[in-house]
Amino acid sequence: MSSSNLRAAKKAKNDEFYTRLEDIEAEISQHEDYVRQFQGKVVLCNCDDPEWSNFFVFFKLHFKQLGLKKLITTHYNPDGSPSYKLEWEGEMLNDDMVNLIKTPLKGNGDFRSEECIEILKEADIVVTNPPFSIAREAFIPLLCEFDKKFVIIGDLNWVAYKGVFPLFKENKIAFGYTNVKEFSTPAGTMQKFGNKTWYTNLDLDKSHEPLILNKNYHGNEARYPKYVNGDAIECSKVSNIPKDYYGKIGVPVTYMSQHCQDQFIILGSSGDRQFAKKIETVVPDDSVFTKGGPSFYIKTGEKEYCRIYNRIIIQRKPAKE
């Protein structure tokens, strides 16, 4: 095996994390807004080996509840051997699946391959745990290119990246209801993570539920310092977003899990030079501002500054009359 193939095999192995059935059920089947949007749809799990995947088990168990039209699964063989496609329309005999159609693929099941893209075209909704190493750069853009609905697992920090953040900004994608804290591995062990969550472009009810705001900006301005290099105030906790402020506010990335598109506009992020301007133009002789990429700073002393972690810039929509 060549060195490039070895690297590819190692990366594929590192991407093998199996989602628990209870995590899939907690996100999808326990929320009516998901259930109603699956009705009559063709679901594709295009990163899932039925022998291992709990996504396959989930849709077998919940096919009728979700009112699906068809389930299709494909998976990737990292050794390059041909994979296969499974199709099922929900027919059962006692506890056995009936008319489960298995079709060999020409290739190894890579979701980017021509034959897998043809399968993708048939699907209405893609539901899977894609390989983390290429999901942001390759998987999400492919789903968007073919205008597919999806419910997938990804890294929380993807929200701040240039390939994903514009989708949030335009309300074309949102975080789901739950986080995924652990996965099983091919070795049978459990791998814990602290930053995995669900991404979806289905229209969730929670995206229209306003945040309850009970803090005041006026009279408490010192709690909301303005950035030295950006036209916004700092709000370090979502629970501290003021109810009486309609200017630009910098909030943690975790805000996105509670974003109400009817209440706030997403303007940008601290990674955008439009908002986090080069601080050298403000304090040219202070080298602290040249470290790292674009970011916001607040003043903590006469010549002391604090670099703020990733922030999302939001602004309250005007109150309806």
Residue pairs with C-beta under 8 A, 6 or more apart in sequence:
1 9
8 78
9 78
9 79
11 131
11 133
12 76
12 78
12 131
13 78
13 186
14 133
15 131
15 132
15 133
16 185
16 186
17 129
17 132
17 183
17 184
17 185
17 191
18 52
18 53
18 54
18 129
18 183
18 184
18 185
18 186
19 53
19 54
19 55
19 129
19 153
19 180
19 183
20 54
20 180
20 182
20 183
20 184
21 54
21 57
21 58
23 178
23 180
24 54
24 55
24 58
25 58
25 62
26 177
26 178
27 34
27 151
27 176
27 177
27 178
27 198
28 34
28 35
28 38
28 58
28 62
28 66
28 127
28 151
29 35
29 58
29 62
29 65
29 66
31 177
31 204
31 205
32 205
33 202
33 203
33 204
33 205
33 206
34 151
34 202
34 204
35 65
35 66
35 67
37 125
37 149
37 202
37 203
38 66
38 67
38 68
38 125
39 66
39 67
40 67
40 68
40 69
41 66
41 68
41 69
41 124
41 125
41 149
42 68
42 69
42 70
42 71
42 72
42 122
42 123
42 124
42 125
43 59
43 68
43 70
43 71
43 72
43 123
43 124
43 125
43 126
43 127
44 72
44 73
44 74
44 119
44 120
44 122
44 123
44 125
44 126
44 127
44 128
45 53
45 55
45 56
45 59
45 71
45 72
45 73
45 74
45 126
45 127
45 128
46 72
46 73
46 74
46 75
46 111
46 116
46 119
46 120
46 123
46 126
46 128
47 74
47 75
47 76
47 111
47 128
47 129
47 130
47 131
48 55
48 56
48 73
48 74
48 75
48 128
48 129
49 73
49 75
50 56
50 73
50 75
50 86
52 186
53 73
53 75
55 73
55 127
55 128
55 129
56 71
56 73
56 86
59 66
59 68
59 71
59 127
60 71
60 88
60 97
63 71
63 88
63 90
64 90
68 90
69 89
69 124
70 87
70 88
70 89
70 90
71 86
71 87
71 88
71 89
71 90
72 85
72 86
72 87
72 119
72 122
72 123
73 85
73 86
74 83
74 84
74 85
74 86
74 105
74 109
74 111
74 116
74 119
75 83
75 109
76 83
76 108
76 109
76 110
76 111
76 131
77 83
77 108
77 109
78 108
79 108
80 108
81 108
82 104
82 105
82 106
82 107
82 108
83 105
83 107
83 108
83 109
84 102
84 103
84 104
84 105
84 109
85 102
85 103
85 105
85 119
86 100
86 101
86 102
86 103
87 100
87 101
87 103
88 97
88 99
88 100
88 101
89 99
91 97
91 98
91 99
92 98
105 115
105 116
106 115
107 113
107 115
107 116
109 116
110 116
111 117
111 120
111 130
111 139
111 142
112 138
112 142
117 142
117 146
120 126
120 142
120 143
120 146
120 148
121 146
123 148
124 148
124 149
125 148
125 149
125 150
125 151
125 202
126 143
126 148
126 149
126 150
126 151
126 152
127 150
127 151
127 152
128 152
128 153
129 152
129 153
129 183
130 139
130 152
130 153
130 154
131 139
132 154
132 155
135 152
135 154
135 158
136 154
136 155
136 158
136 161
136 163
136 164
137 163
139 152
140 150
140 152
140 154
140 163
140 164
140 167
140 199
141 163
143 150
144 167
144 172
149 200
149 201
149 202
150 199
150 200
150 201
151 176
151 198
151 199
151 200
151 202
152 198
152 199
152 200
153 180
153 196
153 197
153 198
153 199
154 196
154 197
154 198
154 199
155 195
155 196
155 197
156 179
156 195
156 196
156 197
156 253
156 254
157 195
157 253
157 310
158 164
158 199
159 165
159 168
159 175
159 253
159 256
159 312
160 253
160 269
160 271
160 310
160 312
162 271
164 173
165 269
165 271
167 173
167 201
168 174
168 256
168 259
168 266
169 266
169 267
169 268
171 207
171 261
171 266
172 201
173 199
173 200
173 201
174 199
174 200
174 201
174 204
174 207
174 256
174 259
175 197
175 198
175 199
175 200
175 256
175 257
175 259
176 197
176 198
176 199
176 200
176 204
177 198
177 204
177 206
178 197
178 198
179 196
179 197
179 198
180 193
180 196
180 197
180 198
181 192
181 193
181 194
181 196
182 190
182 191
182 192
182 193
183 190
183 191
183 193
183 196
184 190
184 191
185 191
197 257
206 258
207 259
207 260
207 261
208 260
208 261
208 262
209 260
210 260
210 262
210 263
211 238
211 241
211 258
211 260
211 263
211 264
213 241
213 242
213 243
214 243
215 239
215 240
215 241
215 242
215 243
216 242
216 243
216 244
217 224
217 233
217 242
217 244
217 245
218 244
218 245
220 242
223 240
224 233
224 234
224 235
224 242
224 245
224 249
225 233
225 234
225 298
225 299
226 232
226 233
226 234
226 298
227 233
227 234
227 250
227 276
227 296
227 297
227 298
227 308
228 279
228 282
228 283
228 296
228 297
228 298
228 299
228 305
229 276
229 277
229 278
229 279
229 282
229 289
229 296
229 297
230 250
230 270
230 275
230 276
230 277
230 296
230 313
231 248
231 275
232 247
232 248
232 249
232 250
232 275
232 296
232 311
232 313
233 245
233 247
233 248
233 249
233 250
234 250
234 296
234 298
234 308
234 311
235 241
235 242
235 249
235 250
235 251
236 252
237 252
238 251
238 252
238 254
238 255
238 258
241 249
241 251
242 249
245 316
246 315
246 316
246 318
247 315
248 267
248 313
248 314
248 315
249 313
249 314
249 315
249 316
250 270
250 296
250 308
250 311
250 312
250 313
251 311
251 312
251 314
252 309
252 310
252 311
252 312
253 310
253 311
253 312
255 312
255 314
256 312
259 266
259 314
262 317
263 316
263 317
264 314
264 315
264 316
264 317
265 314
265 315
265 316
265 317
266 312
266 313
266 314
267 275
267 313
267 314
267 315
268 274
268 275
268 312
268 313
269 275
269 310
269 311
269 312
269 313
270 276
270 294
270 295
270 296
270 308
270 310
270 311
270 312
270 313
271 293
271 294
271 295
271 310
272 294
272 313
273 294
275 296
275 313
276 294
276 295
276 296
278 289
279 286
279 289
279 297
280 289
280 290
282 289
283 289
283 305
286 303
286 305
288 297
288 305
288 307
289 297
289 305
291 307
292 307
295 307
295 308
295 309
295 310
296 307
296 308
296 311
297 305
297 306
297 307
297 308
298 305
298 306
298 308
299 305
299 306
300 306
